[in-house]
Amino acid sequence: MQKRGDLILQEINRTGKMSVNELSQMFSVAVETIRRDLTALEKKGLLYRVHGGAVSKKTKDLGSSFHSRQRSNYEAKRNIAQQAVEYVYEGVVIGLDASSSSWHFAQLIPDIPCTVVTNSMHNIAALVNKPNIKTIATGGVYSSKYDAFYGPLSEQLLQRLHIDIGIFSCTGVDENGSIWESNELNAPIKRKMMEACGQSFLLLDNSKLGQKNLIKLGELSQIDILFSDHQPSSVFREYCLKHDILITV
C-alpha cells in the first residue's frame, strides 16, 4: 500500500496545485497532518509550498493570467491606484510593472508631460490616448499569458535607465517584511525596475497582507510608500516605522 505522502505528491503533480483543505478532505486527515506531510515533501525537494497549500515542481509558471488578476479586488485596487496617482508631477519618469494595480494606475494617470517605462502591453494600451505621456516599452520576450515582455532584453534596458517613481504590486508581503511573487517571469524584471527607481511605491490590497508565495521578490525596506485599502497590523506598522516607510490608506 502506498504511503500517504506518495499519494499526495501524485495528486499535486496531476492537478498542478492543491490546497491544504482539499487534501485534508481527500485523505480524511487533519489539516495539521497534511501541513506536516507537505513540509516533509518540500524538504525532499518534491514540491513547492505556497500559502494555503502546495504546487507541483512540474509547474513552471505559477502566476495567474492578467485577466484573472484584473477581475480580482477591482474596486480596492482602483482606489489604491488613485492614492498613488496623487504623487505624479510634470516631467516625472514612472516605472510600471505588469500588475493589474499598475494597469489601474496607467488608466488614472493624468495626461501631463511625463514618461512611463513599462513591460506591460495593457499599460501601453491604457496610455495610447494620452499624447503628453511618452511611453517607453522595455521589449523582450513576449508572454501571452501576462500580455507583457520579460527576459534579459527587458532587464538590460532597465539597467540603463533612471526612473523617478516605480509602481509595483506583488502576491503577498509577510509579517517579517518579505515581498513575495508567484512566478519566475515577474520577479527578475521587478527587481531590475526597483533597482532603477529613486522611489518605490508598493500597491497592496488587504488580501495580500500577511501572505507568502513561491519566490521572494525583496524586502519591504526597499519600498518608500506602501499604499493599501486597509490599515495594516501593528506588526506591519512597527516594521514600516522602523524602516521609514510611509503607509497611505
Secondary structure as the mmCIF struct_conf table of DSSP 4:
data_model
#
loop_
_struct_conf.conf_type_id
_struct_conf.id
_struct_conf.beg_label_comp_id
_struct_conf.beg_label_asym_id
_struct_conf.beg_label_seq_id
_struct_conf.end_label_comp_id
_struct_conf.end_label_asym_id
_struct_conf.end_label_seq_id
HELX_RH_AL_P HELX_RH_AL_P1 ARG A 4 THR A 15
BEND BEND1 GLY A 16 GLY A 16
STRN STRN1 LYS A 17 SER A 19
HELX_RH_AL_P HELX_RH_AL_P2 VAL A 20 PHE A 27
TURN_TY1_P TURN_TY1_P1 SER A 28 SER A 28
HELX_RH_AL_P HELX_RH_AL_P3 VAL A 31 LYS A 43
TURN_TY1_P TURN_TY1_P2 LYS A 44 GLY A 45
BEND BEND2 LEU A 46 LEU A 46
STRN STRN2 LEU A 47 VAL A 50
TURN_TY1_P TURN_TY1_P3 HIS A 51 GLY A 52
STRN STRN3 GLY A 53 SER A 56
TURN_TY1_P TURN_TY1_P4 LYS A 57 LYS A 58
BEND BEND3 LYS A 60 LYS A 60
HELX_LH_PP_P HELX_LH_PP_P1 GLY A 63 SER A 65
HELX_RH_AL_P HELX_RH_AL_P4 PHE A 66 ARG A 71
TURN_TY1_P TURN_TY1_P5 SER A 72 ASN A 73
HELX_RH_AL_P HELX_RH_AL_P5 TYR A 74 VAL A 85
TURN_TY1_P TURN_TY1_P6 GLU A 86 TYR A 87
TURN_TY1_P TURN_TY1_P7 GLU A 90 GLY A 91
STRN STRN4 VAL A 93 LEU A 96
BEND BEND4 ALA A 98 SER A 99
HELX_RH_AL_P HELX_RH_AL_P6 SER A 100 LEU A 108
BEND BEND5 ILE A 109 ILE A 109
BEND BEND6 ASP A 111 ASP A 111
BEND BEND7 PRO A 113 PRO A 113
STRN STRN5 CYS A 114 THR A 118
BEND BEND8 ASN A 119 ASN A 119
STRN STRN6 SER A 120 SER A 120
HELX_RH_AL_P HELX_RH_AL_P7 MET A 121 LEU A 127
TURN_TY1_P TURN_TY1_P8 VAL A 128 ASN A 129
TURN_TY1_P TURN_TY1_P9 PRO A 131 ASN A 132
STRN STRN7 ILE A 133 ALA A 137
STRN STRN8 VAL A 141 SER A 143
TURN_TY1_P TURN_TY1_P10 SER A 144 ASP A 147
STRN STRN9 ALA A 148 TYR A 150
BEND BEND9 GLY A 151 GLY A 151
HELX_RH_AL_P HELX_RH_AL_P8 PRO A 152 GLN A 159
TURN_TY1_P TURN_TY1_P11 ARG A 160 ARG A 160
STRN STRN10 ILE A 163 PHE A 168
BEND BEND10 THR A 171 THR A 171
STRN STRN11 GLY A 172 VAL A 173
TURN_TY1_P TURN_TY1_P12 GLU A 175 ASN A 176
BEND BEND11 GLY A 177 GLY A 177
STRN STRN12 SER A 178 GLU A 181
BEND BEND12 SER A 182 ASN A 183
TURN_TY1_P TURN_TY1_P13 GLU A 184 LEU A 185
HELX_RH_AL_P HELX_RH_AL_P9 ASN A 186 ALA A 196
STRN STRN13 CYS A 197 LEU A 204
HELX_RH_3T_P HELX_RH_3T_P1 ASN A 206 LYS A 208
STRN STRN14 LEU A 209 LEU A 209
TURN_TY1_P TURN_TY1_P14 GLY A 210 GLY A 210
BEND BEND13 LEU A 214 LEU A 214
STRN STRN15 ILE A 215 GLU A 219
HELX_RH_3T_P HELX_RH_3T_P2 LEU A 220 GLN A 222
BEND BEND14 ASP A 224 ASP A 224
STRN STRN16 ILE A 225 SER A 228
BEND BEND15 ASP A 229 HIS A 230
HELX_LH_PP_P HELX_LH_PP_P2 GLN A 231 SER A 233
HELX_RH_AL_P HELX_RH_AL_P10 SER A 234 LYS A 242
TURN_TY1_P TURN_TY1_P15 HIS A 243 ASP A 244
STRN STRN17 LEU A 246 THR A 248
#
